[in-house]
């Protein structure tokens, strides 16, 4: 259905995330991948979805030569815990600290998507509330050593071992936590 709707467009996914790329394949979208290096720095006064909206937009600004039929899709995800954004951990120590801070608490996973053409741009976001049970240092170390979650906001993937053993409640979209609110992307692309 979406494939026919988008036939006249050249869909560009600006993401190296294998999970986001798989979602596009699963939605039956023909797309190309183009990556541009962007320093993901945002103003410190931004909170929650303001951060992800800003970063999705910032990533889109790296693409200055969109042609008439191009639709560029950029995205950003953070874990929002106690008024603090958790991005991707730089090393084992940071990953351990993030996972320990999530243990036994609720947090939000926020993802923004920018859909941009030569003539318009729309940014949408979605929030999912995730509850973690208490996890031990041993479990945290096992996960980090075996799954190396350094490319994931908050240092975890819900679809991996830690998600199976630690997440005991989810309010909102599962796919948003994996890295893309697919239902929102579908809605926006159907409006084109």
C-alpha positions in Angstrom: 0.0 0.0 0.0 2.7 2.5 1.0 4.9 1.4 -1.8 2.4 2.5 -4.4 1.8 5.8 -2.6 5.5 6.6 -2.6 6.4 5.4 -6.2 7.0 9.0 -7.4 9.4 9.7 -4.5 13.0 8.9 -3.9 13.0 8.0 -0.2 16.3 8.6 1.6 16.9 7.1 5.0 19.7 9.0 6.8 20.4 6.3 9.4 23.0 3.7 10.0 20.8 1.9 12.4 20.2 -1.7 11.2 16.9 -1.7 13.2 15.5 1.4 11.4 16.6 0.0 8.1 14.8 -3.2 8.8 11.6 -1.3 9.7 11.7 0.4 6.3 12.1 -3.0 4.6 9.3 -4.4 6.7 7.0 -1.5 5.7 7.7 -2.4 2.1 9.3 1.0 1.3 11.9 1.3 -1.5 14.6 3.5 0.0 18.3 4.3 -0.2 20.6 5.0 2.7 22.7 8.1 2.8 24.8 9.0 5.8 26.3 12.4 6.7 28.4 13.0 9.8 26.7 15.3 12.3 27.9 16.4 15.7 24.9 15.7 17.9 25.1 18.6 20.2 21.9 20.4 21.4 21.3 23.5 23.6 21.3 22.4 27.3 18.0 24.1 28.1 16.1 21.6 25.9 14.1 18.9 27.6 12.6 15.5 26.4 11.1 15.6 22.9 12.6 19.1 22.3 16.0 17.3 22.3 15.0 14.6 19.8 13.1 17.1 17.6 16.1 19.3 17.5 18.6 16.5 16.7 16.3 15.0 14.0 16.1 18.5 12.4 19.9 19.0 12.8 20.6 15.7 11.0 18.3 16.8 8.1 20.2 20.1 7.7 23.3 18.2 6.6 21.4 17.4 3.4 21.4 20.7 1.4 20.9 19.4 -2.2 17.6 17.6 -2.1 16.1 17.2 -5.5 12.4 17.7 -6.5 11.3 14.1 -5.7 13.5 13.4 -2.7 12.0 12.7 0.7 14.6 12.7 3.5 13.9 10.9 6.7 16.1 11.5 9.8 15.5 10.4 13.3 16.8 10.5 16.9 16.1 8.6 20.0 16.9 9.3 23.7 16.1 7.7 27.0 14.7 10.3 29.3 15.2 9.5 33.0 14.6 11.9 35.9 15.0 15.0 33.8 18.2 13.7 32.1 18.8 12.5 28.6 20.7 9.3 28.2 22.2 8.9 24.7 24.6 6.2 23.5 27.2 5.2 26.0 30.8 5.9 25.0 32.3 2.9 26.9 31.6 0.0 29.3 31.8 2.3 32.4 29.2 4.7 30.9 26.9 1.8 29.8 27.1 0.2 33.3 26.2 3.6 34.9 23.3 4.1 32.6 21.8 0.6 33.2 22.3 0.9 36.9 20.4 4.2 36.9 17.5 2.6 35.0 17.3 -0.4 37.4 14.1 -0.5 39.4 12.7 2.7 37.7 10.4 4.0 35.0 11.9 6.0 32.1 10.7 7.4 28.8 12.0 6.5 25.4 11.5 9.4 23.0 12.0 9.2 19.2 11.6 12.0 16.7 11.3 11.7 13.0 11.9 14.5 10.5 10.4 14.0 7.0 11.8 16.6 4.7 11.5 17.5 1.0 12.8 20.4 -1.0 9.6 22.3 -0.2 8.4 21.1 3.3 9.4 19.6 6.5 7.4 17.9 9.3 8.7 16.6 12.6 6.8 14.1 14.7 7.7 12.4 17.9 6.5 9.5 20.1 7.1 8.6 23.8 6.9 5.2 25.4 7.1 4.7 29.1 9.3 1.7 30.1 9.5 0.1 33.5 12.6 -1.8 34.6 12.7 -4.2 37.5 15.7 -4.2 39.7 18.7 -5.7 37.9 21.9 -6.9 39.6 25.4 -5.7 38.7 26.2 -9.2 37.5 23.2 -9.0 35.1 24.3 -5.6 33.9 27.9 -6.8 33.3 26.7 -9.9 31.5 24.6 -7.9 29.1 27.3 -5.3 28.4 29.9 -8.0 27.8 27.7 -10.2 25.6 25.6 -7.6 23.7 27.9 -4.5 23.6 25.0 -2.0 23.5 27.2 1.1 22.6 25.0 2.0 19.6 21.8 2.3 21.7 20.3 5.2 23.6 20.3 4.3 27.3 22.7 1.4 26.7 20.0 -1.2 26.0 18.0 -2.8 23.3 14.5 -3.9 24.3 14.7 -6.7 21.7 17.8 -8.1 23.4 18.4 -10.2 26.5 18.2 -7.3 28.9 14.7 -6.5 27.5 13.6 -10.1 28.2 14.7 -10.1 31.8 14.4 -6.5 32.9 11.4 -4.8 31.3 8.2 -5.6 33.2 5.9 -2.9 31.8 5.5 -0.9 28.6 3.1 2.0 28.0 3.1 2.9 24.3 4.8 1.7 21.2 7.3 -1.2 21.4 8.7 -0.2 18.0 9.4 3.3 19.3 11.7 1.7 22.0 13.5 -0.3 19.3 14.2 3.0 17.6 11.3 4.2 15.3 7.6 4.9 16.0 6.6 3.0 12.8 2.9 3.9 13.1 3.7 7.6 13.1 6.1 7.3 10.1 3.4 5.4 8.2 0.7 8.0 9.0 3.0 10.9 7.9 4.1 9.1 4.7 0.5 8.3 3.8 -0.2 12.1 3.9 2.3 12.9 1.1 
